[in-house]
Amino acid sequence: MNIDKFKGIRTPFYYYDTDILRQTLNTINEESQKYQGYHVHYAVKANANIKVLNIIKEAGLGIDCVSGGEIEQVLRAGFPADKIVFAGVGKSDWEIELGIDKDIFCFNVESIPELEVINEIAIQKGKTANVCFRINPNVGAHTHSNITTGLAENKFGIAMEDMEKVIRLAQSMSNVCFKGIHFHIGSQILEMDDFIALAERINELQDRLEKANIKLEIINVGGGLGIDYANPQANPIPNFKDYFALYNKHLKLREGQTVHFELGRAVVGQCGSLITKVNYVKKGAVKQFVIVDAGMTDLIRPALYDAHHKIVNLTSDAPEETYDVVGPICESSDVFDKDIKLNGTKRGDLIAMLSAGAYGEIMASGYNCRVLPVGYTSDELK
Ligand code: LLP
């Protein structure tokens, strides 16, 4: 990383490498367009920085939103409303109104009460809302328990046994139009077998629905494809080839059906780094601490999910030593990593935490009245 361009920028900040982002987007388009009817929606919850969104928009992806605020943000960025899917277990009335006013592509509905509210609001507005049902497929994912969502015990979706009943209800309503089914089994999934299990479960459900004479236009398989946090420099682009190929191989489609994907982390994860400055190096009795000016307020993933982001010293080539890298916040969970090797580190060095493009900047908070980190792209810092 050439760091001259970072001179004078207040740390900590996020830095987005647009070459990596564009290569990632090209690969997504190349691999998904091999198959007919595949549509990729970017899950904007991963990163809603307007500069990042603009690049994703240029690549032509659709959008997956989970709040009215996200819908507003992607419309500001110029995404077409008819490429927006809107998920979420607890949509507020104003968010549903916004979706209907803007004629979004589809609501991913998670309960009967929500379906009723969507229908009522659509009646008031004299419009029809497209709906898919999020079905809980009871498929586990090999990932952190905080980010697995497709098990029967999770709060998400409609139980498989209620599926026909709920679809019939939707079909009987005047102002919703039933389109299909939606799934999402979790995030940071690297075992492709988990997605195969989902595809096979969808096949079973589709056979069952066919017997009940229910036809689907849309199958939305959600997102969840993981990235290589351990070796981001060696693997900057996730394995989209195998990912789309496995759906093509295992998911049995009927004539005219479209398959929708909601990828977040895999799109933006590897293009972003959190850049932070070393405030102090403290030698304790048994440990050496690198105390940086970024905290868990800037990147919460290590504290919340035990995540490990690769950490590198951008300004030192001194022999490696072992350190704990910690932030300035008065919480014992404000630790980025423990017992890691870094080139010999001193006050003033610049440190990068890699693979921080997804769920980094967007999850930052103002706890301790800290200033929110700014996100810059390589296009603007030349
Ligand atoms: N679709 C739905 C319905 C979702 O709930 C999610 C993520 C996605 C798509 C996108 O998933 P992805 O492709 O990014 O895995 N903050 C956590 C991740 C939470 C994911 C929540 N849902 C983290 O930092 O690991």
Boltz pocket constraint, residues with backbone or C-beta under 6 A from the ligand:
constraints:
  - pocket:
      binder: B
      contacts: [[A, 43], [A, 45], [A, 46], [A, 64], [A, 87], [A, 147], [A, 183], [A, 184], [A, 186], [A, 187], [A, 188], [A, 222], [A, 223], [A, 224], [A, 225], [A, 262], [A, 263], [A, 264], [A, 265], [A, 266], [A, 301], [A, 305], [A, 358], [A, 359]]
      max_distance: 6.0
